[in-house]
Amino acid sequence: MAASLYIVVEGEDPGFDIFVNGHALARNEDALERLAEFLHVSPLLRFFSADENSVALLLDHGAANPEWTQHLPQPQWFKAAEGLVSVRALIGFLTSTPISFGSETLPVLQELREYERVLQKADLRRLRWHLAVSWR
């Protein structure tokens, strides 16, 4: 089962496409976390929050106990500008040091740019966001 880190924007319809692939980011999350710490920015998973869709996917795949899911806290929401700081720092480093992730550098950079595009639009509209995880 492959994981994907995707963006959830608060509200029913933000008025723009929020699709991000997120597979390369999920595969490289540990290295990205270390890099974020090195760059003194928040790691991407700091913006994670379980939402109803994520929990439903876990239940569908048999990865969660229904009783456990009743005790989850409400989803947390973050300002898009906060996420942009981390995403742009990671993009800047990977652009200037393209060998850092080897063959994964290009896919990671592409997905970080997808994140940047979505977060810029969310920031312009003053919409909050969080990361969620999908397993396929």
N, C-alpha and C positions, 0 to 999 in steps of 0.2 A: 504494500500500500504506500503510495507516494504522498508526501505532505505538501501543502501549499500555504504560504502566509499571504492572506489577502486583506484588503482594506474594507472596513465597514464605515460608512458615513452615517451620521445620526439623521434620523428622519426617514420618511417613506421614499421620497424621490428627490435626490439632490439636484436634479436638472442637468446632469452630465454623466458620462460613462465612468464608472469607478472600477472597471475591470483591470486587474493586475494579475500576471501569471503567478508569481510567487514560488514556483518550484525550486529555482536555483537559490533563492534566498533561504528557503527552508533547508535545503541540502547543506548550505554553508553557514547556517546560523551560528554555530559555535565560533567559527573563525571571524564572522562579522561582529559577534559580541566582543571578542578580544580586541578587534580593530577599533571598535567604538570606544572601548575603555582606554586604549592607547591614545585616541584622538580627543579624549575627555568630553565625549558626548554620550547621550543616553543610548544604550543598546536598543535595537528594534523591539525586542520582546518586552521592554519596559512599557510599551504601548499595547501589549496584549490584554484582551479582556474577553471572557466567554460571553457570547450573546446567545439568544434563543436558537438561532440557526446552527451555530457550532455545536451546541448541546444536542440538538435534534440529530445532527449527523453522527455524533458519537453514539447515540442510542441506536440509530439505524444500523450502525456497523457493529453493535454489540460491545463497544468499548467502554461503556459507562453503565453504572448501576442506576436505575431510575430513582431509587431512594436518595442516592448521593446528589443527584442533580437538583433535588428540591431544596438543598441547602446552599446553593451557589449564591454569591452576592450579586447585586444588580450590576449590569455592565458599567464599566468605567469609560468615560469619554475624555479625550485629550484635544487640546488646541492643535490645529493643523500646523501652525507656525513652529510648535515644539518638535513635531516630527520632521519638518523641513530642515531644521538645524542638523539633526542626525543624518538624514538622507543626503543632504548636500555635503557634509563632511566626508561621508563614505565615498560618494561620487568623486569628490575632489582628490582623495587619496588614491583611489583605484585608477583614476584617469592619469595621475602623475606617476604611478607605480604599477603599470599594467601587468607585471608578472606576479603580483602578490597572490592571486588565486589560480594561477596556472591556466588551464583550459576552461575553468569556470569563470574567469574574469569577465569575459564578454557577456555571458548570460546574466551574471550578477549585476553588472553595470546596466544592462537593458532593463532589468526589473526595478532597479533603484530609480532609473529615469521614469519608469511607469509610476512608481510611488510619488516621485517629485511632481509629475503632471497632475495626478489626482489631488495631492495635498495642496498644490498651488490653487487649484480651483476651489477646494474646500475652504482654504484660507480666505480667498476673495469673497466667498459667500458667508464667512464666519460660521462655518459648520464644523462640528467636532467629529472626531473619528477614533477608531481603535483598530488594532490588528486582531484577526481571528485565524484559526487554523482549520484547514480542510484536509481530509484524507480521502484519496481515490485509489 
